[in-house]
Amino acid sequence: MRPGDGDHIGKSGGRLGRCGWGSNRRCEKTGINLAVGQEAVVNLKLEVGELTQEVTVSLETPLVDTTTASVAGLVGEREVKDLPLNGRSFDNLITLNPGAINYTYKSPGTVTSQGNTFSVAGRRPLENLFLMNGIEYTGSSQLSITPGGVSGNLLGIDAVREFNVLTGTYSAEYGKRAGAQVTVVTQSGTNQFHGSVFEFLRNSALDARNFFDQGAIAPFRRNQFGASAGGPVKKDRVFLFGNYEGFRHRLGISSPSVVPDQEARQGRLPNPATGAYATVPNLRPEMLNYMQLWPQPNGPEIMVQFRHRQG
């Protein structure tokens, strides 16, 4: 039995029309919990019974996977929806599995490798494979094929039901790369209409001043907003579900720089020996107009501290 053989992924029941020598006798097993990427063997015992006898067996304990030798870690719907995620990127939950770490894999000064990257069981991040509803899900990075966007996150946790991380010894249906196989299953509609609307806001008005901020706090605005909705198209047959998530990020970064002080803007520089300011020899006044290209200083004077150390 695999996910899809029954009604849906999750707790379901298996039912046979006849499992004994009685003409109307049924056997039913419920409480079978199938996760994405999992196979389970459920054995039914045939016994002699009455024509009207019905046997129901409820399985409350978790199934032990004796069918495959794969090592997997399931992240269910409750973890995806309830655990706090800075940025609402569900792939951060991959690190809940043993042997998985978040691995920053970027070239300095470039915009490659958008999104989070992971090393699972010591493998390189580019050796992992993501599958969404059975279809390969890759990113546009030049360094890693991990899916992600310009926000640096993999958004849309409202659209993810659960995902499973296979770390090794998986069956022949998986392959192409030697790393982890991350299988993602999306949400689906139900017989009732449901939906949600959200927005998360961060801004500099609620932030403390950075150590390098000499003046006002650098401007910062982040808006994450979206909505999801699902329902029936044809009851018990066809369902519809959609999800949208937007990300707007505006951040000013504090960067200490050396700029000319007020004395230098007038063509006066300190003497290296005495520290006294004097006009630069052969000064051309028209060159002082270029001093306006530098911003005004708003921090301590470096040359003053240098003279103090020299003294």
Secondary structure, DSSP 8 states (H G I E B T S, - for coil): --TTTSSSSEEEEEEES--SSSTT-EEEEEEEEE-TT-------------TT-EEEEE--S-----S---EEEEE-HHHHHHS--TT--GGGGGGGSTTEEE-----TT---S-S--EEETT--GGG-EEEETTEE-----SS------TTSS---GGGEEEEEEEEES--TTS-SSSS-EEEEEE----SS-EEEEEEEEEEGGGS---TT-SSS---EEEEEEEEEEEEEEETTTEEEEEEEEEEEEEE----------HHHHTTEEE-TTT--EEE-TT--GGGGGGGGGS----S--HHHHHHHHH-
